[in-house]
Amino acid sequence: MAVIAAQDAPRFDAGGATITGLASPSRGSADTAAWRVQFLPDRPSPRHALSREEIFIALEGALTARFENRAETADAGGARIVAAGEEFDLIAEGGPAEAICVMAVDGQAIADGAAFTPPWAE
């Protein structure tokens, strides 16, 4: 069993969000990756899709997933499940937000036609 202390977890600047890597293969997890994201207000993530579903659990604020024809918001205490293959971006509208994100370790992000494993999930 692995323990990842908050002060030892790697942090990544994602241009509008700070991501703290929690569980991933490089930190001892075989099946599930998890990370904590602190979103600055009104700074959308890059538009992307996923190869596997991803779960966003809102801890503070509200987090909106914006798809081609709709937007769906998870408020603090709620969760949003994004299906594989749907292109979207995330935004904390009007104030900061914080979430825990969970995805299978073989899940990848897809942006501009290229699939990649985000560094916090490696």
N, C-alpha and C positions, 0 to 999 in steps of 0.2 A: 504494500500500500504506500502511495506517495502522498506527501503533504506539501502544498505550495503555500507558503506564508505570504501574506499580502505584500510585505516589504521586499520579498525576494522575487516576486513575479515580474517578468519583463513588461515594460511599457512601450507603446508605439504611438507616435504622433501620426494621425490619419487626416490632418488638415481640416480641423473642425470637430475632431473627436480625439479623445485619448483612450486607447485600448490597452487593457491589462490582460495579458495572457495568463489563463488559469490552467485548465487541463488541456493537454495535447500530447501527441506521441513523444515529443522531446522532453516532456515533463512527466512521463510515466503513464499516460492514458492510452489504452489500446483501441478503444471503440468510440469514445465521445470526446469532442473538443468543446471547451467552454471558455468564454472571455467576458470581461466586464467592459462596458463602453460608457464613457461620459461624453455626452453630446453638448457642444456649444449651441446656443440658440440660433435658429435661422441659417444654419450652415449645412446644406444637404450633402449626403455622402455621394460619391460617384455613382452614376447609374450602372447597375450590374444585374446579373442573374446568378443563380446557384445551380450546381449539379445535384445537390441533395436539399431536402427541406431544411430550413433554419428556424429556430424558435427564439423569439425576442421576448424576454420577461421584463416588463417595465418596473423599475424600482422607485424612480422619482420622476416627476414631470409627466409629459406625454410624448410618445414617439409615433410619428406618422410614417407609414409605408406608402409611397406614391407610385402607383402602377400606371400603365398607359391610359386607362379610362376610369380610374377610381383611386380614392385614397382611403386608407383604413388606419385608425388611431387606436393605440393601446395606452390607456392611462395607467398611472402607478398602481401596482397590484395586479394588473392584467397581463395578458400575453398575446402575441401575434405570431402566427405560424405562416411563413412564406414558403409556398410550394416551389419545388425545383422547376427551373425553366422560365419563370416569370421575371421579366426585367422590371426593376424598381430602384428607387432611392429612398433613403431614410432622412427624416428631418425632425428636429425638436422645435416646433413652431412656437414663438413667443416666449420661450424660456428654456433653461437647460433641462436636460433629461439624462437619466442613467438607466442602463439595462444590462442584464445578463443575457448572453447569446449562446446557443447550444446547437451543434451540428455534428453529424457523423465525421469521424476523422478522415475519411476519404472524400469528403465534400470539398468542392472547389468553387471559387468565384469565377464568373465569366464576364469579361469586359472587353469591348472592342474586338470581339471574336476570339480572344485568347483566354484559356482556362488556366488558373493558377491557385495554389494554396496560399492563403494569406499568412504572413509570418507569425501572427499570433496563434495560428492553428497548426503550425508545424510541429 
